[in-house]
């Protein structure tokens, strides 16, 4: 279910599943899993400027850090965007 996917950890890291091999943009607000925060999503994914920020996920973990590893990463970094659809 969607809730089970976003409630914390996952069964297998995205790296071990062969999905990604580096950090990725998530925009997660860290408060409610799967909720995008405009202040943590490169201004709604419209900015690549170093003055904008976004959260990233950790590719090599199955803990809740898969979705929210670190906030306030400058948007002039190059990461893939992780999109999850149900």
C-alpha positions in Angstrom: 0.0 0.0 0.0 1.0 3.6 -0.4 1.0 4.1 3.4 3.3 1.1 3.9 5.7 2.4 1.2 6.0 5.8 2.9 5.8 5.0 6.6 9.5 4.6 7.2 11.8 1.9 6.0 11.6 -0.2 2.9 12.4 -3.9 2.4 15.4 -3.3 0.2 17.6 -0.3 -0.6 17.1 1.3 -4.0 20.8 0.6 -4.7 20.5 -3.1 -4.0 17.4 -3.2 -6.1 19.4 -1.7 -9.0 17.3 1.5 -9.2 19.9 4.1 -8.3 23.6 4.3 -7.4 23.7 7.8 -5.8 21.6 10.2 -3.8 18.5 11.5 -5.4 16.2 14.5 -4.9 13.0 13.7 -3.0 11.7 17.1 -1.8 10.3 15.2 1.3 9.7 17.5 4.3 10.9 15.0 6.9 7.7 15.4 8.9 5.2 13.4 6.9 6.7 10.8 4.6 5.9 11.5 1.0 4.9 15.1 1.5 6.8 17.5 -0.7 7.9 20.8 0.9 8.2 23.8 -1.4 11.2 25.0 0.6 12.8 21.6 0.2 12.1 21.0 -3.5 14.2 23.5 -5.5 11.2 25.9 -5.5 8.8 23.3 -6.8 11.5 21.8 -9.1 11.8 25.0 -11.0 15.2 26.2 -9.8 18.7 24.9 -10.3 20.2 27.8 -8.4 22.5 27.4 -5.4 20.2 29.7 -3.4 17.4 27.2 -3.6 17.4 24.0 -1.5 15.9 20.5 -1.5 16.0 17.3 0.5 17.7 14.1 -0.8 17.3 10.4 -0.1 20.0 7.9 0.7 20.4 5.3 -2.0 22.1 2.6 0.1 19.7 2.2 3.0 16.3 0.6 3.7 15.7 2.8 6.8 13.5 5.9 6.6 16.5 7.8 5.2 15.7 6.3 1.8 13.2 9.1 1.5 14.7 11.9 3.7 18.4 11.7 4.3 19.4 15.4 4.4 17.7 18.7 3.9 19.0 22.0 2.5 21.1 20.7 -0.3 21.8 23.4 -2.9 19.9 22.9 -6.1 22.9 23.5 -8.3 24.0 19.9 -7.3 23.3 17.2 -9.9 21.0 14.4 -8.6 18.2 12.5 -10.2 14.7 13.2 -9.1 13.0 10.2 -7.4 9.3 10.0 -8.4 7.1 7.5 -6.8 3.6 6.7 -8.2 1.0 4.3 -6.9 
